[in-house]
Amino acid sequence: MWFRSNKQPDDVSPLLFEEEFQELHMQNKRMFRRHFIFWCIRWTIGLLATAWFVNEFPQHQWLWGLTIGFATLSLMVMLIGNRLIMKRTLKTYIQRSNPYIE
């Protein structure tokens, strides 16, 4: 890999890499925001459907717990995935910005 070689990096490459990293970071923020908005829309529809169903069939109150549990689980998976992406991006940035560390 080029970042473990003994070559000296040129003077321009850190600046270009910094710009690429900032752009990648902004794209990740936009992706997370878009996924969060879609998550809110999806679970608003899901909760409305659950409310209608429980209103029509009151003996199925247990559906509230199931619906809220799945909504919480999907939110946690999305948040953990975003955190892992950010950690890996930062780790890659640190490795590539200083090619002399391992």
Contacts in CASP RR format, 6 or more apart in sequence:
PFRMAT RR
TARGET T0000
AUTHOR 0000-0000-0000
METHOD contacts of the structure
MODEL  1
MWFRSNKQPDDVSPLLFEEEFQELHMQNKRMFRRHFIFWCIRWTIGLLAT
AWFVNEFPQHQWLWGLTIGFATLSLMVMLIGNRLIMKRTLKTYIQRSNPY
IE
2 99 0 8 1.000
3 95 0 8 1.000
3 96 0 8 1.000
3 99 0 8 1.000
4 99 0 8 1.000
4 102 0 8 1.000
5 99 0 8 1.000
9 99 0 8 1.000
14 97 0 8 1.000
17 93 0 8 1.000
17 96 0 8 1.000
17 97 0 8 1.000
18 97 0 8 1.000
21 89 0 8 1.000
21 93 0 8 1.000
21 97 0 8 1.000
24 89 0 8 1.000
25 89 0 8 1.000
28 82 0 8 1.000
28 85 0 8 1.000
28 86 0 8 1.000
28 89 0 8 1.000
32 78 0 8 1.000
32 82 0 8 1.000
35 78 0 8 1.000
36 78 0 8 1.000
39 74 0 8 1.000
39 75 0 8 1.000
39 78 0 8 1.000
43 71 0 8 1.000
43 74 0 8 1.000
46 67 0 8 1.000
47 67 0 8 1.000
47 71 0 8 1.000
50 63 0 8 1.000
50 64 0 8 1.000
50 67 0 8 1.000
53 60 0 8 1.000
53 63 0 8 1.000
54 60 0 8 1.000
54 61 0 8 1.000
54 63 0 8 1.000
54 64 0 8 1.000
94 101 0 8 1.000
95 101 0 8 1.000
END
